[in-house]
Amino acid sequence: MAIKFYGGVDEIGGNRILVEDGATKILLDYGMSFSKCGKFFEEYLKPRYASTGLKDLLRLHLVHYLPGIYRNDLLNLIGKDPHSTPSIAGLLLSHIHQDHSALISLLDEHIPIICSEITKA
């Protein structure tokens, strides 16, 4: 088993953890780091998801490029090859706070999200 931290270490928020056991991979949360994001964006200046996809977030090191997890339409915007199936089995969402969930919209829509009924609501 391997656990890789892509955010949330030595900071409050930005929790993005990949748990691997053999060929099975599961993400634990996929949130935004407010301290890192605050260096580049503010209330009226936000990332350009619709026009540049992941480009801003990747260039500013606000997310890591992990093959097979992002939406194919966003991959097309940055010139990356699309995938036919996601590379992870699911996302375990601990709770709905933005520091744990804000970047879920970037993920492939076929990745199941596992969470409590309260979080789902």
VENQUI-V144762 format. One record per residue. N is the residue number from 1. BURIAL is + if it has 24 or more other ideal C-beta (glycine too) atoms within 12 Angstrom, else -. Layout:
n=N burial=BURIAL
n=N burial=BURIAL
This chain:
n=1 burial=-
n=2 burial=-
n=3 burial=-
n=4 burial=-
n=5 burial=-
n=6 burial=+
n=7 burial=+
n=8 burial=+
n=9 burial=-
n=10 burial=-
n=11 burial=-
n=12 burial=-
n=13 burial=+
n=14 burial=+
n=15 burial=+
n=16 burial=+
n=17 burial=+
n=18 burial=+
n=19 burial=-
n=20 burial=-
n=21 burial=-
n=22 burial=-
n=23 burial=-
n=24 burial=-
n=25 burial=+
n=26 burial=+
n=27 burial=+
n=28 burial=+
n=29 burial=+
n=30 burial=+
n=31 burial=+
n=32 burial=+
n=33 burial=+
n=34 burial=+
n=35 burial=-
n=36 burial=+
n=37 burial=+
n=38 burial=-
n=39 burial=-
n=40 burial=-
n=41 burial=-
n=42 burial=-
n=43 burial=-
n=44 burial=-
n=45 burial=-
n=46 burial=-
n=47 burial=+
n=48 burial=-
n=49 burial=+
n=50 burial=-
n=51 burial=-
n=52 burial=-
n=53 burial=+
n=54 burial=+
n=55 burial=+
n=56 burial=+
n=57 burial=+
n=58 burial=+
n=59 burial=-
n=60 burial=-
n=61 burial=-
n=62 burial=+
n=63 burial=+
n=64 burial=+
n=65 burial=-
n=66 burial=+
n=67 burial=-
n=68 burial=+
n=69 burial=+
n=70 burial=+
n=71 burial=+
n=72 burial=+
n=73 burial=-
n=74 burial=+
n=75 burial=+
n=76 burial=-
n=77 burial=-
n=78 burial=+
n=79 burial=-
n=80 burial=-
n=81 burial=-
n=82 burial=-
n=83 burial=-
n=84 burial=-
n=85 burial=-
n=86 burial=+
n=87 burial=+
n=88 burial=+
n=89 burial=+
n=90 burial=+
n=91 burial=+
n=92 burial=+
n=93 burial=+
n=94 burial=+
n=95 burial=-
n=96 burial=-
n=97 burial=-
n=98 burial=-
n=99 burial=+
n=100 burial=+
n=101 burial=+
n=102 burial=+
n=103 burial=+
n=104 burial=+
n=105 burial=+
n=106 burial=+
n=107 burial=+
n=108 burial=+
n=109 burial=-
n=110 burial=-
n=111 burial=+
n=112 burial=-
n=113 burial=+
n=114 burial=-
n=115 burial=-
n=116 burial=-
n=117 burial=-
n=118 burial=-
n=119 burial=-
n=120 burial=-
n=121 burial=-
